[in-house]
Amino acid sequence: MIHTSAHARVGLVGNPSDMYFGKTIAAAITNFSARVTLWQSPSIELKPHPVNDPFAFDGLAQLTEKVRVEGYYGGLRLLFATCKKFYEFCDERGIKLPKRNFTLSYDTTIPRQVGLGGSSAIITATVRALMRFYGVRPDVDIPLPELPSLVLSVETEELGITAGLQDRVVQSYGGTVFMDFSEAVMLAQGHGTYTRLGSAALPPLFLAYTAIGSESGKVHNDVRYRYESGDPEVLGAMREFADYAVAAREALDAGDHARFGAIMDQNFDLRRRIYGDKAIGDRDMEMVDIARQNGCAAKFSGSQGAVVGMCLEPSRLPRVRGEYLARGFQFAELAVHDPDAD
């Protein structure tokens, strides 16, 4: 019986420039995780999740509500696509897989479609389980810097999801990671340069999120088109996002949390300017406003649906939490642990 997991993640600074040869800092948070269980069996069986992959409903009203809240996409398609891509990856690399079959199931506590990397966490955990089951060696058969690219290919090539490497990198590495996706770096080595940062240097962080999210690819589509069309405003913004990540890393190294928070705010303000208020949405803007009105820094953790915030004065946190809960949001103080700290 093989058990593997991957944590939710928050983009701290620099996103969304990971999709545009930029630089980012992100952290894997241990508050939420996806878990995969795999065991040997006579045939390959992928088990649907009882909540995320329902095939029976009490009536059309319940079916419609399920689709309205969570969309058409559950986790089963992620398992199918991951298994297919894993086999093809190993075949292309000449990695011989033993002839054995398995049953695979998953569970997740990561809130869906609110920019916390829920889909990529399921894929990452599944790849880890398949590697263990088939004896594919980490850092030998699949070097760690290449693992995020394999995970990303499941989403972009198999499922047609618009996504970048950031989520997959931090979920593969764990802890807090600085990522350099500069074009010269990507072309030279086929992936970015990833550096673990000490998570103990992070300021106190919190997360607020909505009950209903949206698929992130839809949020990125317009900006992607403008980028590929050479829009000077978007090109300049992506360079600026990358500069924020470098400056934020320097602030962490210096222990300057106030500077780090100011950069988080700048990151959101630039994103708002590029994407526009219509794409941001009133509900998501409200989450940022609550933080700022209480003297806290805040920005989107990913595409939309959740914000990551920083509150340097612990005495303010109960009021911040209360305001979020009173307005119908969820709230959590974040925990980030480096992989070797456990």
C-alpha positions as CSV (number, residue, x, y, z in Angstrom):
1,M,0.0,0.0,0.0
2,I,1.6,3.2,-1.2
3,H,0.6,6.6,0.2
4,T,1.8,9.9,-1.3
5,S,0.8,13.5,-1.0
6,A,1.3,17.1,-2.2
7,H,0.4,20.3,-0.5
8,A,-1.6,23.3,-1.7
9,R,0.5,26.3,-2.6
10,V,0.3,30.1,-2.5
11,G,2.1,32.4,-4.9
12,L,3.8,35.0,-2.7
13,V,5.4,37.4,-5.2
14,G,5.9,37.5,-9.0
15,N,2.9,35.5,-10.2
16,P,1.6,35.3,-12.9
17,S,5.0,35.9,-14.6
18,D,5.9,32.2,-14.3
19,M,4.0,31.7,-17.6
20,Y,5.9,34.5,-19.3
21,F,9.6,33.9,-18.6
22,G,9.4,35.7,-15.3
23,K,10.5,35.0,-11.7
24,T,8.3,34.1,-8.7
25,I,8.4,33.1,-5.0
26,A,5.8,30.5,-3.8
27,A,5.3,28.4,-0.7
28,A,3.7,24.9,-0.2
29,I,1.3,25.2,2.7
30,T,0.6,22.3,4.9
31,N,-2.9,23.4,5.8
32,F,-4.3,21.6,2.8
33,S,-3.1,18.6,0.8
34,A,-4.0,16.0,-1.9
35,R,-3.4,12.4,-1.0
36,V,-3.1,9.4,-3.3
37,T,-3.3,5.7,-2.3
38,L,-2.1,3.0,-4.7
39,W,-1.9,-0.8,-4.3
40,Q,-1.2,-3.7,-6.6
41,S,-4.2,-5.4,-8.2
42,P,-5.0,-7.7,-11.1
43,S,-6.0,-4.9,-13.4
44,I,-5.6,-1.1,-13.5
45,E,-8.5,0.6,-11.7
46,L,-8.9,4.3,-11.1
47,K,-11.4,5.0,-8.4
48,P,-13.7,8.0,-8.6
49,H,-13.9,10.3,-5.5
50,P,-17.3,10.0,-3.9
51,V,-17.6,13.8,-3.7
52,N,-15.5,15.2,-6.5
53,D,-16.5,12.6,-9.1
54,P,-20.2,11.8,-8.5
55,F,-22.1,9.7,-11.0
56,A,-25.4,9.5,-9.2
57,F,-27.7,12.4,-8.1
58,D,-31.1,12.7,-6.3
59,G,-32.4,14.7,-9.2
60,L,-31.7,17.3,-11.9
61,A,-31.7,20.1,-9.4
62,Q,-28.9,18.5,-7.4
63,L,-27.0,17.7,-10.6
64,T,-27.4,21.3,-11.8
65,E,-26.2,22.7,-8.5
66,K,-23.2,20.5,-8.5
67,V,-22.2,21.7,-12.0
68,R,-22.9,25.3,-11.1
69,V,-20.7,25.3,-8.0
70,E,-17.9,23.1,-9.2
71,G,-18.1,22.8,-12.9
72,Y,-17.8,19.7,-15.0
73,Y,-14.4,18.7,-14.0
74,G,-13.5,16.3,-11.1
75,G,-10.3,14.6,-10.2
76,L,-10.8,11.4,-12.2
77,R,-9.6,13.0,-15.5
78,L,-6.4,14.0,-13.7
79,L,-5.7,10.4,-12.8
80,F,-6.3,9.2,-16.3
81,A,-4.1,11.9,-17.8
82,T,-1.3,11.4,-15.3
83,C,-1.1,7.7,-15.9
84,K,-1.0,8.2,-19.6
85,K,1.6,10.9,-19.5
86,F,3.7,9.0,-17.0
87,Y,3.8,5.9,-19.2
88,E,4.7,8.0,-22.3
89,F,7.4,9.9,-20.4
90,C,9.0,6.7,-19.2
91,D,8.8,5.1,-22.7
92,E,10.4,8.1,-24.3
93,R,13.2,8.0,-21.7
94,G,13.8,4.3,-22.0
95,I,12.7,3.7,-18.4
96,K,11.5,0.1,-18.3
97,L,8.4,-0.4,-16.2
98,P,7.6,-3.7,-14.5
99,K,4.5,-5.5,-15.8
100,R,2.2,-5.0,-12.9
101,N,-1.2,-3.3,-12.4
102,F,-2.6,-1.2,-9.6
103,T,-5.7,0.4,-8.1
104,L,-5.5,4.1,-7.5
105,S,-7.6,6.4,-5.4
106,Y,-7.3,10.0,-4.2
107,D,-8.6,12.4,-1.7
108,T,-8.0,16.1,-1.2
109,T,-8.7,18.8,1.3
110,I,-7.6,21.6,-1.0
111,P,-10.4,24.1,-1.8
112,R,-11.3,23.7,-5.4
113,Q,-10.8,26.3,-8.1
114,V,-9.6,29.1,-5.8
115,G,-6.0,29.3,-7.0
116,L,-4.3,27.0,-4.5
117,G,-3.0,24.4,-7.0
118,G,-5.5,21.7,-6.2
119,S,-5.3,20.0,-9.6
120,S,-1.5,20.0,-9.8
121,A,-1.3,18.6,-6.2
122,I,-3.4,15.6,-7.2
123,I,-1.1,15.1,-10.3
124,T,2.1,15.5,-8.3
125,A,0.9,13.0,-5.7
126,T,-0.1,10.6,-8.4
127,V,3.3,10.8,-10.1
128,R,5.0,10.2,-6.8
129,A,2.9,7.1,-6.2
130,L,3.6,5.7,-9.7
131,M,7.3,6.3,-9.3
132,R,7.4,4.3,-6.1
133,F,5.2,1.5,-7.4
134,Y,7.3,1.0,-10.6
135,G,10.7,1.7,-9.0
136,V,11.4,4.9,-10.9
137,R,14.2,6.6,-9.1
138,P,13.9,10.2,-8.0
139,D,16.8,12.4,-9.0
140,V,18.1,9.6,-11.2
141,D,15.4,8.5,-13.6
142,I,13.5,11.7,-13.1
143,P,15.7,14.6,-11.8
144,L,13.8,16.8,-9.4
145,P,14.0,19.9,-11.6
146,E,12.3,18.0,-14.4
147,L,9.5,16.6,-12.3
148,P,7.4,19.9,-12.4
149,S,7.6,19.9,-16.2
150,L,6.2,16.4,-16.3
151,V,3.4,17.4,-14.0
152,L,2.7,20.5,-16.1
153,S,2.6,18.5,-19.3
154,V,-0.4,16.5,-17.9
155,E,-2.4,19.7,-17.7
156,T,-1.3,21.6,-20.7
157,E,-0.7,18.8,-23.3
158,E,-3.3,16.2,-22.1
159,L,-6.1,18.4,-20.7
160,G,-5.6,21.7,-22.5
161,I,-5.4,23.7,-19.3
162,T,-3.6,27.1,-19.4
163,A,-1.0,26.9,-16.6
164,G,2.6,27.7,-15.7
165,L,5.3,25.9,-13.8
166,Q,5.1,27.7,-10.5
167,D,2.6,25.5,-8.8
168,R,4.3,22.3,-9.9
169,V,7.7,23.5,-8.9
170,V,6.8,24.4,-5.3
171,Q,4.7,21.3,-4.9
172,S,7.6,19.1,-6.1
173,Y,10.2,20.8,-4.0
174,G,8.2,21.7,-0.9
175,G,8.7,24.6,1.4
176,T,9.4,28.0,-0.1
177,V,11.0,28.3,-3.5
178,F,12.4,31.1,-5.6
179,M,11.9,30.3,-9.3
180,D,13.8,31.8,-12.3
181,F,12.0,31.1,-15.6
182,S,14.0,33.5,-17.6
183,E,13.9,32.7,-21.3
184,A,17.7,32.2,-21.6
185,V,17.6,29.8,-18.6
186,M,14.6,27.9,-20.0
187,L,16.1,27.5,-23.4
188,A,19.5,26.4,-22.0
189,Q,18.3,23.7,-19.7
190,G,14.7,22.9,-20.6
191,H,13.4,24.1,-17.2
192,G,13.9,27.0,-14.8
193,T,16.4,27.4,-12.0
194,Y,14.8,26.6,-8.6
195,T,16.2,27.6,-5.3
196,R,14.8,26.6,-1.9
197,L,14.5,29.5,0.6
198,G,14.3,29.0,4.3
199,S,10.6,29.1,5.2
200,A,11.4,30.3,8.7
201,A,12.3,33.7,7.1
202,L,8.7,34.2,6.0
203,P,6.5,36.7,7.8
204,P,3.2,35.5,9.4
205,L,0.8,34.7,6.5
206,F,-2.9,34.1,6.3
207,L,-5.3,32.9,3.6
208,A,-8.8,34.0,2.8
209,Y,-10.9,32.3,0.1
210,T,-14.3,32.0,-1.4
211,A,-16.6,29.0,-1.4
212,I,-17.0,29.1,-5.2
213,G,-14.0,29.6,-7.6
214,S,-13.5,29.4,-11.3
215,E,-11.2,27.6,-13.7
216,S,-7.9,29.5,-13.8
217,G,-7.2,29.0,-17.5
218,K,-10.2,31.2,-18.3
219,V,-8.8,34.1,-16.3
220,H,-5.4,34.0,-18.1
221,N,-6.7,33.8,-21.7
222,D,-7.0,37.5,-22.5
223,V,-3.6,38.4,-21.0
224,R,-2.0,35.5,-22.8
225,Y,-3.3,36.7,-26.1
226,R,-2.0,40.2,-25.5
227,Y,1.4,38.8,-24.5
228,E,1.7,36.7,-27.6
229,S,0.6,39.8,-29.7
230,G,3.5,41.8,-28.2
231,D,1.4,44.2,-26.2
232,P,4.0,46.6,-24.6
233,E,2.0,47.0,-21.4
234,V,1.8,43.3,-20.8
235,L,5.4,42.7,-21.7
236,G,6.5,45.4,-19.3
237,A,4.3,44.1,-16.6
238,M,5.8,40.7,-16.7
239,R,9.3,42.1,-16.4
240,E,8.1,44.1,-13.4
241,F,6.5,41.1,-11.7
242,A,9.9,39.3,-12.1
243,D,11.7,42.3,-10.5
244,Y,9.3,42.1,-7.6
245,A,10.3,38.5,-6.9
246,V,14.0,39.5,-6.9
247,A,13.3,42.4,-4.5
248,A,11.1,40.2,-2.3
249,R,13.9,37.6,-2.0
250,E,16.3,40.3,-0.9
251,A,13.8,41.6,1.7
252,L,13.5,38.1,3.1
253,D,17.2,37.7,3.3
254,A,17.4,41.0,5.2
255,G,14.5,40.1,7.5
256,D,12.6,43.1,6.2
257,H,9.0,41.9,6.4
258,A,7.6,45.4,6.0
259,R,9.3,45.7,2.6
260,F,8.1,42.2,1.7
261,G,4.5,43.2,2.4
262,A,4.8,46.4,0.4
263,I,6.0,44.3,-2.6
264,M,3.0,41.9,-2.2
265,D,0.7,45.0,-2.5
266,Q,2.6,46.3,-5.5
267,N,2.3,42.9,-7.1
268,F,-1.5,42.9,-6.7
269,D,-1.9,46.5,-7.9
270,L,0.1,45.7,-11.1
271,R,-2.0,42.6,-11.7
272,R,-5.2,44.6,-11.3
273,R,-4.0,47.2,-13.8
274,I,-3.2,44.5,-16.4
275,Y,-6.2,42.3,-15.9
276,G,-8.8,45.0,-15.2
277,D,-11.5,45.1,-12.5
278,K,-13.9,43.0,-14.5
279,A,-11.5,40.1,-14.5
280,I,-10.6,40.7,-10.8
281,G,-14.3,40.6,-9.8
282,D,-16.0,42.4,-6.9
283,R,-15.9,39.4,-4.5
284,D,-12.1,38.9,-5.0
285,M,-11.5,42.7,-4.7
286,E,-13.4,42.6,-1.4
287,M,-11.0,40.1,0.0
288,V,-8.0,42.3,-0.8
289,D,-9.8,45.4,0.6
290,I,-10.6,43.7,4.0
291,A,-6.9,43.0,4.4
292,R,-5.7,46.5,3.4
293,Q,-8.3,48.2,5.5
294,N,-6.9,46.4,8.5
295,G,-3.3,47.4,7.7
296,C,-2.3,44.0,6.1
297,A,-0.7,43.3,2.8
298,A,-2.6,41.1,0.4
299,K,-2.5,39.7,-3.1
300,F,-4.0,36.8,-5.1
301,S,-2.5,33.4,-4.1
302,G,-3.0,32.3,-7.7
303,S,-5.5,33.2,-10.4
304,Q,-8.4,34.2,-8.3
305,G,-10.7,33.0,-5.5
306,A,-8.2,33.3,-2.7
307,V,-5.8,35.9,-1.3
308,V,-2.7,35.4,0.7
309,G,-2.1,38.1,3.3
310,M,0.6,39.3,5.7
311,C,-0.3,40.8,9.1
312,L,2.7,42.0,11.1
313,E,0.7,43.0,14.2
314,P,-0.8,39.8,15.8
315,S,-3.3,41.9,17.7
316,R,-5.1,42.7,14.5
317,L,-5.5,39.2,13.3
318,P,-8.7,38.3,15.3
319,R,-10.4,41.3,13.8
320,V,-9.2,40.4,10.3
321,R,-10.4,36.8,10.7
322,G,-13.8,38.0,12.1
323,E,-14.4,40.4,9.1
324,Y,-13.6,37.7,6.6
325,L,-15.9,35.2,8.3
326,A,-18.7,37.7,8.7
327,R,-18.7,38.4,5.0
328,G,-18.9,34.7,4.1
329,F,-15.2,34.0,3.4
330,Q,-13.1,31.2,4.7
331,F,-9.9,32.0,6.7
332,A,-6.8,30.2,7.8
333,E,-3.4,31.1,9.3
334,L,-0.8,29.5,7.0
335,A,1.8,26.9,8.0
336,V,4.9,26.4,5.8
337,H,7.5,23.8,6.6
338,D,10.7,23.0,4.8
339,P,10.9,19.3,3.7
340,D,13.9,18.6,5.9
341,A,12.3,20.3,9.0
342,D,10.0,17.4,9.8
